[in-house]
Amino acid sequence: MNSLVRVVGLSVLLTAVAQAASPSAAPQRIEPVDIVDLREVTDPQISPDGKSIVYSVLRRVSGAEHDDTSLWLVPADGSKPERALVIGAGESGNARWAPDSRRIAFLSSRASPLDPGKHSRQLWLLSLDGGEAQPLTKIDGDIADFRWSPDGRRIAFLAADSLSTDVRARIALRQDAIEVDANPQRQRVWIYDLSSRAAERVTPENIHVSMLSWSPDGARLALRTAQTPDINAHWYRSDLAILDLAEKRLNPPIARRAAAIAPAWSPDGQRLAYSEIYDDGIGAEPRIHDFRSGKVTNCGESYPGLLGEMRWNNDGRALLVHKFENTRTGFAQLDASNCEIKHVADALYVGPYGFSASADGKTIAYVGSAFHQPPEVWVMSGKTQKAVTRTNPQTASWQLGEAREISWTATTDGKAIYGVLVTPPGYVQGTPVKTVVQIHGGPEWAWWSGWLGSWHEWAQMLASHGYAVFLPNPRGSDGQGTAFAKAAKGDWGGGDYQDVIDGVDALIKQRIVEPSRLGIGGWSYGGFMSAWAVTHGDRFKAAIVGAAPLDVAAMGLTTDTPDFITGYFGDPFANHAQLDAHSPIRFLDKVQGAVLILHGEQDTRVPIDLGEQMYVGMRYLNKPVTMIRYPREPHWMHEYEHHKDVLTRVLAWFDANL
């Protein structure tokens, strides 16, 4: 990887994308159904020899159970078009190459001859030398994830405990009362031997495992573990520990708050790079554990951005790291000896699927997107980057808005704040237009310089219908370092809200925003900020409040992630007055503007009663409000018809009120 140098700038990449996607027919306006019918590209895995990439495609980006996922194959040099590799009924994904680059293991819920009549997610093997895919396992339940051993003879996989015969019988009789937090179904590590075709469970009874990584010699596994499988433990209380496979011994943890980023072994197996969450749960930084000395080196705390997935260079001196700054992504090199971070390459927006590298580290595959292009598989080799797939060609005929990264100055402290602005097609500079401010979730998250079209990202659809869309990254967001991400602690609706208003004022001054036709909306924390905006002024004529923590104290005692609230506000009992002061529900008498509340009925992150409080309260106060409940949906909604309904209502609500 040391051969990599700074590659073409992002502007050159964006120009190449725009030229490749230039429409040949009159552009068409984007409707909700167009967005939810996009196909989704995920999880590109490059073969060790660097010649081929296997990746997953969801037939529609909005699917209930992701039960229509297929595997595709494309040459890494883009010399041939992509082709379907594994298709058919059921889910097929999580493909991983064997070290020989000739076999691919994957997970599929397709019907298996090993266990007729069942459709659980099992491990399958496909040879590129020919023949049909063959099932390997018939575990009772679903396999969650797996990894090949370095010698290609074994596969380590994760599978949850199955219910006992007695429990199944009682459930059938509806004797199914549930004692909360009792008898958790923990996920274990199993080792599958390809020669004997046998699997053995190798982790203790009282440990839940969510992530694994083989040491280079195949003798150890780095495991991300927790005492229980609940989501709060998964995100905030997971350890990083080493499992000795010969002795089946799980050693004491080397980290106590491991982030959900795959740990990376150095080539000699003597060091382990991982990311650890800070004690308050806000932000994380890379760390390197040296097994010989026991020393832990903390890297990246002062880095003015966010560092993500890591891969060691073959010489063991540095790591290639995915980075995010302001609204843009790229790659950096992290020196393992002194933690110095050097820029390697700009990239199109690298989504949540990270990247994969060939065995020699010279070729990188990632899912990249641009303002005018939904995610595709991109390849970086030397000084060149290019897309090697074309999954949604129909977007070339869409009437897309013009998007760009913007910045403005905070009136509170002079800090530069960043965000994205999308203006309508054909927009004439200096012409004020109706505008929607969309706030991201989090607060520790961020808008990006990439594709903005899904049930949750409304910008391109709204722009196509004549709106300007402003997407700010106020304090509390990712992209400007740890201190910036922590700046929203105990202050939701304070400095973060002022950053948003400062951005709006800057756009009004530039004659982009028409002040009399200004709306706001968002999901989760974005919904909180939307509710805060209409309870603290009259600037916004319409708001969309999606799955929002409107009563912060109540959420702290009902959410499935209580560590999230305590990280931002401390003990909800000791600091009850502060939580109330930052809860929009306490200010409903001051609501200005029409409010649309959207909420999933099975939301355990932000329970639906929080949305109901706002709805009932506004009805009581005779203020304009509508609430939509989505059956079966959790915090992050899944079902196709519901995704379409959200987008349809978003467009109709702003059309009616702006």
NUPA-187529 format. One record per residue (C-alpha): residue number from 1; x, y, z. Coordinates in steps of 0.5 Angstrom, whole numbers. Example, Ala and Ser with C-alpha at 12.3 -4.5 7.8 and 13.67 -1.06 7.14 Angstrom:
residues 2
   n     u     v     w
   1    25    -9    16
   2    27    -2    14
end
This chain:
residues 658
   n     u     v     w
   1     0     0     0
   2     6     5     1
   3     6     5    -7
   4    -1     9    -6
   5     0    17    -7
   6    -5    22    -7
   7   -10    21   -13
   8   -14    25   -17
   9   -18    30   -13
  10   -26    30   -12
  11   -28    35   -17
  12   -24    31   -22
  13   -28    24   -20
  14   -35    28   -20
  15   -34    31   -27
  16   -32    24   -29
  17   -39    21   -26
  18   -43    27   -29
  19   -40    26   -36
  20   -42    18   -35
  21   -49    19   -33
  22   -51    25   -38
  23   -58    24   -40
  24   -60    23   -47
  25   -67    24   -47
  26   -71    30   -43
  27   -70    29   -36
  28   -76    27   -32
  29   -78    29   -25
  30   -77    25   -19
  31   -83    21   -16
  32   -83    17    -9
  33   -83    11   -13
  34   -77    12   -17
  35   -73    13   -10
  36   -76     7    -7
  37   -75     3   -13
  38   -67     4   -14
  39   -63    -2   -13
  40   -58    -2    -7
  41   -51    -4    -8
  42   -47    -7    -2
  43   -41   -10     1
  44   -36   -11    -5
  45   -31   -16    -4
  46   -24   -16    -8
  47   -21   -23    -9
  48   -14   -24    -6
  49   -11   -24   -13
  50   -14   -17   -14
  51   -18   -19   -21
  52   -25   -20   -19
  53   -30   -17   -14
  54   -36   -20   -11
  55   -42   -16    -9
  56   -49   -16    -7
  57   -55   -13   -10
  58   -62   -11    -7
  59   -67   -11   -12
  60   -70    -5    -9
  61   -67    -1    -4
  62   -73    -1     0
  63   -75    -8     2
  64   -78   -11     8
  65   -74   -17    10
  66   -68   -16     4
  67   -71   -23     2
  68   -69   -21    -5
  69   -61   -20    -5
  70   -57   -23   -10
  71   -49   -24   -11
  72   -46   -21   -17
  73   -39   -21   -20
  74   -35   -16   -24
  75   -27   -16   -26
  76   -24   -11   -22
  77   -21    -7   -28
  78   -28    -6   -31
  79   -26   -10   -37
  80   -33   -14   -38
  81   -40   -12   -35
  82   -42   -14   -28
  83   -46   -21   -28
  84   -50   -25   -24
  85   -47   -30   -20
  86   -52   -33   -15
  87   -60   -31   -16
  88   -66   -34   -14
  89   -71   -34    -8
  90   -69   -32    -2
  91   -63   -28     1
  92   -56   -29    -1
  93   -50   -24     1
  94   -44   -23     6
  95   -40   -26     0
  96   -33   -27     2
  97   -27   -30    -2
  98   -23   -36     0
  99   -15   -35     0
 100   -14   -38    -6
 101   -19   -33   -10
 102   -22   -39   -13
 103   -28   -40    -8
 104   -33   -36    -5
 105   -37   -37     1
 106   -43   -34     2
 107   -50   -34     7
 108   -56   -36     4
 109   -63   -37     6
 110   -65   -41     0
 111   -68   -48     0
 112   -62   -53     2
 113   -62   -60     1
 114   -59   -61     8
 115   -65   -59    11
 116   -71   -59     7
 117   -77   -55     8
 118   -73   -50    12
 119   -70   -43    10
 120   -66   -41    15
 121   -59   -37    13
 122   -54   -42    12
 123   -47   -42    10
 124   -46   -44     2
 125   -40   -45    -2
 126   -39   -44    -9
 127   -33   -45   -14
 128   -31   -41   -20
 129   -28   -47   -23
 130   -36   -49   -25
 131   -42   -53   -21
 132   -47   -50   -17
 133   -47   -47   -10
 134   -47   -53    -5
 135   -49   -52     3
 136   -44   -53     8
 137   -48   -52    15
 138   -55   -54    18
 139   -55   -50    24
 140   -61   -49    28
 141   -63   -42    26
 142   -59   -36    22
 143   -52   -35    21
 144   -50   -28    22
 145   -43   -27    20
 146   -37   -31    18
 147   -29   -31    16
 148   -25   -36    13
 149   -18   -38    16
 150   -12   -35    13
 151   -10   -42    10
 152   -17   -43     7
 153   -19   -50    11
 154   -24   -47    16
 155   -29   -42    17
 156   -31   -39    23
 157   -38   -36    24
 158   -43   -33    29
 159   -50   -36    30
 160   -55   -35    36
 161   -57   -40    41
 162   -63   -44    39
 163   -69   -45    43
 164   -70   -51    47
 165   -75   -56    45
 166   -79   -55    52
 167   -79   -47    50
 168   -81   -49    43
 169   -87   -53    46
 170   -89   -48    51
 171   -89   -42    46
 172   -94   -47    42
 173   -99   -47    48
 174   -98   -40    48
 175   -95   -41    55
 176   -90   -35    53
 177   -90   -30    58
 178   -83   -27    58
 179   -79   -25    64
 180   -75   -18    61
 181   -67   -20    61
 182   -68   -27    63
 183   -65   -33    58
 184   -62   -28    53
 185   -60   -32    46
 186   -53   -30    46
 187   -49   -31    39
 188   -43   -36    39
 189   -37   -37    35
 190   -37   -44    31
 191   -31   -47    27
 192   -33   -51    21
 193   -28   -55    18
 194   -28   -56    11
 195   -25   -63    10
 196   -29   -66    16
 197   -35   -62    14
 198   -36   -61    22
 199   -38   -55    26
 200   -36   -54    33
 201   -38   -49    38
 202   -32   -45    41
 203   -34   -40    46
 204   -36   -40    53
 205   -44   -40    55
 206   -44   -33    58
 207   -41   -29    52
 208   -45   -26    46
 209   -40   -25    40
 210   -42   -20    35
 211   -35   -19    31
 212   -29   -24    29
 213   -22   -23    26
 214   -17   -29    25
 215   -10   -28    27
 216    -5   -29    21
 217    -3   -36    24
 218   -10   -38    25
 219    -9   -40    32
 220   -13   -34    35
 221   -19   -30    34
 222   -20   -23    36
 223   -27   -22    38
 224   -32   -17    40
 225   -36   -19    46
 226   -41   -17    51
 227   -45   -20    57
 228   -52   -20    54
 229   -54   -19    46
 230   -58   -13    47
 231   -57    -7    43
 232   -55    -3    49
 233   -49    -8    50
 234   -48    -8    43
 235   -46    -1    42
 236   -44     2    48
 237   -41    -4    53
 238   -37    -9    48
 239   -30   -12    50
 240   -25   -14    45
 241   -22   -20    47
 242   -17   -26    44
 243   -19   -33    44
 244   -14   -38    44
 245   -17   -44    39
 246   -12   -49    41
 247   -14   -48    49
 248   -21   -46    47
 249   -19   -40    52
 250   -22   -33    52
 251   -17   -29    55
 252   -18   -22    59
 253   -21   -16    55
 254   -16   -12    52
 255   -21    -6    51
 256   -27    -5    54
 257   -31    -1    50
 258   -30    -3    43
 259   -33     0    37
 260   -37    -4    31
 261   -31    -3    27
 262   -27   -10    25
 263   -21   -11    29
 264   -14   -11    24
 265    -8   -16    26
 266    -2   -14    24
 267     2   -18    18
 268     6   -21    24
 269     0   -22    29
 270     4   -18    34
 271    -1   -12    34
 272    -8   -11    33
 273   -11    -5    31
 274   -18    -3    33
 275   -23     3    35
 276   -25     4    42
 277   -31     9    44
 278   -30    14    49
 279   -33    13    56
 280   -39    18    54
 281   -41    14    48
 282   -39    20    44
 283   -34    19    39
 284   -29    14    38
 285   -21    13    36
 286   -16     8    33
 287   -12     4    38
 288    -6    -1    37
 289    -5    -6    42
 290     2    -9    42
 291     2   -16    45
 292     9   -17    46
 293    10   -11    51
 294     2   -10    53
 295     3    -2    51
 296    -3     1    48
 297    -2     7    43
 298    -8    12    42
 299    -9    15    35
 300   -13    20    32
 301   -16    24    38
 302   -14    31    35
 303   -15    29    28
 304   -20    34    25
 305   -25    29    22
 306   -27    21    23
 307   -23    15    22
 308   -27     9    21
 309   -25     2    18
 310   -17     0    18
 311   -13    -5    14
 312    -5    -6    15
 313     0    -5    10
 314     4   -11     8
 315    10    -8    11
 316     7    -7    18
 317     9     0    19
 318     2     3    17
 319    -5     2    16
 320   -10     5    11
 321   -16     8    14
 322   -22    11    11
 323   -23    18    13
 324   -29    23    14
 325   -28    30    14
 326   -33    36    14
 327   -38    32     8
 328   -33    29     4
 329   -29    22     5
 330   -23    19     3
 331   -17    15     5
 332   -11    16    10
 333    -5    13    12
 334    -4    12    19
 335     3    11    22
 336     3     5    27
 337     9     8    30
 338     8    15    32
 339     0    16    30
 340     2    21    24
 341    -4    21    19
 342    -3    23    12
 343    -8    24     6
 344    -7    18     1
 345   -13    19    -4
 346   -20    23    -4
 347   -26    19    -6
 348   -33    19    -8
 349   -37    18    -2
 350   -35    12     2
 351   -42     9     5
 352   -43     5    11
 353   -40    -2     8
 354   -33     0     8
 355   -27    -2     3
 356   -24    -9     2
 357   -17   -10    -1
 358   -13   -15    -5
 359    -8   -19    -2
 360    -2   -14    -4
 361    -6    -8    -2
 362    -5    -5    -9
 363   -13    -5   -11
 364   -18    -3    -7
 365   -26    -4    -8
 366   -31     1    -4
 367   -38     3    -5
 368   -38    10    -8
 369   -43    15    -9
 370   -44    22   -12
 371   -49    28   -12
 372   -51    25   -19
 373   -50    18   -18
 374   -53    13   -13
 375   -48     8   -10
 376   -44     3   -15
 377   -38    -1   -14
 378   -31     3   -15
 379   -24     1   -15
 380   -18     5   -13
 381   -11     2   -16
 382    -5     7   -16
 383    -7    14   -19
 384   -14    12   -22
 385   -21    11   -19
 386   -27     9   -23
 387   -34     6   -23
 388   -34    -2   -25
 389   -42    -3   -24
 390   -48     1   -27
 391   -54    -1   -23
 392   -59     4   -24
 393   -58     7   -31
 394   -65    10   -30
 395   -62    16   -26
 396   -59    19   -32
 397   -66    21   -34
 398   -68    24   -28
 399   -68    32   -27
 400   -63    32   -21
 401   -62    38   -17
 402   -55    42   -17
 403   -51    40   -10
 404   -45    42    -7
 405   -41    43     0
 406   -42    50     3
 407   -40    53    10
 408   -41    59    14
 409   -39    62    21
 410   -42    60    27
 411   -45    67    31
 412   -43    63    38
 413   -36    62    37
 414   -33    64    30
 415   -33    56    28
 416   -33    54    21
 417   -39    50    20
 418   -40    45    14
 419   -46    42    10
 420   -49    41     4
 421   -54    45    -1
 422   -58    42    -6
 423   -62    47   -11
 424   -67    46   -16
 425   -65    44   -23
 426   -64    50   -27
 427   -64    54   -21
 428   -62    62   -22
 429   -57    64   -17
 430   -60    70   -13
 431   -67    68   -14
 432   -70    66    -7
 433   -74    59    -7
 434   -78    55    -2
 435   -73    51     2
 436   -73    45     7
 437   -68    44    12
 438   -67    37    13
 439   -63    35    20
 440   -59    29    20
 441   -60    24    26
 442   -55    22    31
 443   -53    28    34
 444   -47    24    32
 445   -48    23    25
 446   -47    28    19
 447   -49    29    12
 448   -44    28     6
 449   -42    30    -1
 450   -46    24    -4
 451   -52    21    -7
 452   -58    24    -3
 453   -64    20    -5
 454   -68    14     0
 455   -74    14     4
 456   -69    18     9
 457   -66    22     5
 458   -71    27     1
 459   -66    32    -2
 460   -66    30    -9
 461   -73    28    -9
 462   -75    35    -6
 463   -70    39   -11
 464   -73    36   -17
 465   -80    39   -15
 466   -77    46   -14
 467   -74    46    -7
 468   -68    48    -5
 469   -65    43     1
 470   -60    45     6
 471   -57    40    10
 472   -53    42    16
 473   -48    39    20
 474   -48    43    26
 475   -44    42    33
 476   -45    35    35
 477   -44    32    28
 478   -38    28    25
 479   -33    31    21
 480   -30    36    25
 481   -26    32    30
 482   -28    29    37
 483   -29    36    41
 484   -34    38    36
 485   -38    32    36
 486   -38    32    44
 487   -40    40    43
 488   -48    38    44
 489   -47    34    50
 490   -52    37    55
 491   -54    42    50
 492   -59    40    45
 493   -63    45    42
 494   -57    50    44
 495   -51    51    40
 496   -53    46    35
 497   -59    50    33
 498   -56    56    33
 499   -51    53    28
 500   -57    51    24
 501   -60    58    24
 502   -54    61    22
 503   -53    57    16
 504   -61    59    14
 505   -59    66    15
 506   -53    66    11
 507   -57    63     5
 508   -62    68     6
 509   -57    73     5
 510   -55    70    -1
 511   -62    70    -4
 512   -63    63    -4
 513   -68    62     1
 514   -75    65     1
 515   -76    66     9
 516   -84    66     8
 517   -83    59     5
 518   -78    55    10
 519   -80    48    12
 520   -76    43    17
 521   -76    36    18
 522   -72    30    20
 523   -71    23    23
 524   -69    21    30
 525   -65    27    33
 526   -67    30    26
 527   -74    30    28
 528   -72    33    35
 529   -69    39    32
 530   -75    40    28
 531   -79    40    34
 532   -75    44    37
 533   -75    49    31
 534   -82    50    31
 535   -83    51    39
 536   -77    56    39
 537   -79    61    34
 538   -84    62    28
 539   -79    62    22
 540   -81    55    20
 541   -88    54    17
 542   -88    47    17
 543   -84    41    20
 544   -84    34    20
 545   -82    30    26
 546   -80    23    25
 547   -79    18    31
 548   -76    24    35
 549   -74    24    42
 550   -79    29    44
 551   -78    28    52
 552   -71    27    53
 553   -72    24    60
 554   -78    20    59
 555   -74    17    53
 556   -68    15    58
 557   -72    11    62
 558   -76     7    56
 559   -71     7    50
 560   -67     0    49
 561   -60     4    49
 562   -60     8    56
 563   -53     9    55
 564   -54    14    49
 565   -58    19    54
 566   -54    18    60
 567   -48    20    55
 568   -51    26    53
 569   -54    29    59
 570   -52    24    65
 571   -56    21    70
 572   -64    22    68
 573   -66    22    75
 574   -60    27    78
 575   -61    32    72
 576   -68    32    71
 577   -69    39    70
 578   -64    40    65
 579   -67    34    61
 580   -74    38    61
 581   -70    44    59
 582   -68    41    53
 583   -75    37    51
 584   -79    40    46
 585   -85    37    49
 586   -85    42    55
 587   -86    48    50
 588   -92    45    46
 589   -96    52    47
 590   -91    56    43
 591   -91    51    37
 592   -91    55    31
 593   -93    52    24
 594   -96    46    22
 595   -93    39    24
 596   -93    32    21
 597   -91    27    26
 598   -88    20    23
 599   -87    14    28
 600   -86     6    27
 601   -90     3    32
 602   -85    -2    34
 603   -80     3    35
 604   -76     1    42
 605   -70     6    41
 606   -75    12    41
 607   -82     9    43
 608   -88    11    40
 609   -91    14    46
 610   -86    20    45
 611   -89    22    38
 612   -96    21    41
 613   -95    26    47
 614   -93    31    42
 615  -100    29    38
 616  -104    29    43
 617  -101    35    46
 618  -102    39    40
 619  -109    37    39
 620  -111    39    46
 621  -108    46    45
 622  -112    46    38
 623  -105    47    34
 624  -105    44    27
 625  -102    37    27
 626  -102    30    23
 627   -99    24    26
 628   -98    17    22
 629   -97    11    25
 630   -93     5    21
 631   -95    -2    24
 632   -89    -7    25
 633   -84    -2    24
 634   -78     0    29
 635   -74     6    29
 636   -70     5    22
 637   -76     3    18
 638   -76    -3    13
 639   -82    -4     9
 640   -83    -2     2
 641   -90     1     2
 642   -88     5     8
 643   -82     8     5
 644   -86    10    -1
 645   -91    13     4
 646   -86    17     8
 647   -83    20     1
 648   -90    21    -1
 649   -93    25     5
 650   -86    29     6
 651   -87    32    -1
 652   -95    33     0
 653   -94    36     7
 654   -89    41     4
 655   -93    43    -2
 656   -99    44     2
 657   -96    48     7
 658   -90    52     4
end
